[in-house]
Amino acid sequence: MQDEEAVRGDEFLSKVLSDRYGVDVACVELVPMGTETINRLVTLSDSRRIFVKQYRTSADLQQASTAWAISEFCRTAHVPTPKVWSNQDGELLTVVEGTAWLVTDEMPGHVADAPMTVPRAQHIGLLLGRMHFALASYPPPRCIRPTKWRTAPLDSALAATEAALARAAEQHDPRLSQLREELEQRRDDLQTHVPHLRSGLPARLVSQAGHADFTRTNLLAQGDVITAVLDFRGETCLAAWELGRIAFDPRTVANSPHWRQRAIRLVGAYLVENPRMPYADVRACVRVTLLYLLFSLYGATTTEYRLPGPAETDLRRHWAERQVTIRRLLAELDDIEAAFTAIKPGTWDRP
């Protein structure tokens, strides 16, 4: 079935760019990514290439505006975010007949499929630290990233695993037998480890404006250099959560024997650019990541997202990599916390 909003956007795209941005379209390529936006790579008549986002009617435009304002703020702090084009009225978002549009420069690079190398981990850490340092002075967005992993009762998490298994059975998921074993393991981990993990968290963690989805899939790279940070969420979040989530990237933890070294290098580089981060928060990012993973069932089932075939396969792989990440972090929790505690400013290249 055709996406009606995408079809309507195709009809309006040239007019929007001509009337509101003063440019003419040569050709358009639909980019199959995004849930709240329909994305297109557009070649202009003068051969320049731009990226155009068409927001779905269900999107929260106030939050989108906040996200792009944060992205632009970070760009002034030398974080490689896409430059947003202002329309002829000086606005970032353009609304035409009830549909919102946003135009940015095309950014070089591609999403890295392979585990992090040491140089890439270091560059990621530097950029995240620079971003957090700059955003510490930014007004916290009204939208706050949920932290059910911190306070939600275990009963609700256990019930969620049962619901996921029921969905998989209803969807005739070919992984049903394996998924049943994985969710049984998840229930055991929740009951066994969550109280201990929570008890080791600081009473207060740094909360501030952040990217709120700073993951491998929102970073473009050329070799080991990060060339673009994409898709800010426009939310207030915990710095330790954002740090741990990328330091323990499941693609790296599940597929590289050197994942722990990569995480230490990333965190050390982060502290070079953000030395104000409390060491209690740095140490806690391992526990925070584990709790977040234990409470997340994203990817356990996939049919409900109606993804294209390759994207559905990638989500299933992401789920499998998360299972390996949980096991490895649980096995090495104490050693990693000790290694993070030993990192000092100026010694970010320590093994």
Secondary structure, DSSP 8 states (H G I E B T S, - for coil): ---HHHHHHHHHHHHHHHHHH---EEEEEEE---SSEEEEEEEETTS-EEEEEEE-TTS-HHHHHHHHHHHHHHHHTT-----B---TTS-SSEEETTEEEEEEE----EE--S---HHHHHHHHHHHHHHHHHHTTS---SSB---HHHHS-HHHHHHHHHHHHHHHHHTT-TTHHHHHHHHHHHHHHHHHHHHHHHHTS-S---EEEE-S--SGGGEEEETTEEEEE-----EEEEHHHHHHHHHT-HHHHHH-TTHHHHHHHHHHHHHHH-TTS-HHHHHHHHHHHHHHHHH--TTS--GGG---HHHHHHHHHHHHHHHHHHHHHHHHHHHHHHHHHH--TT-TT--
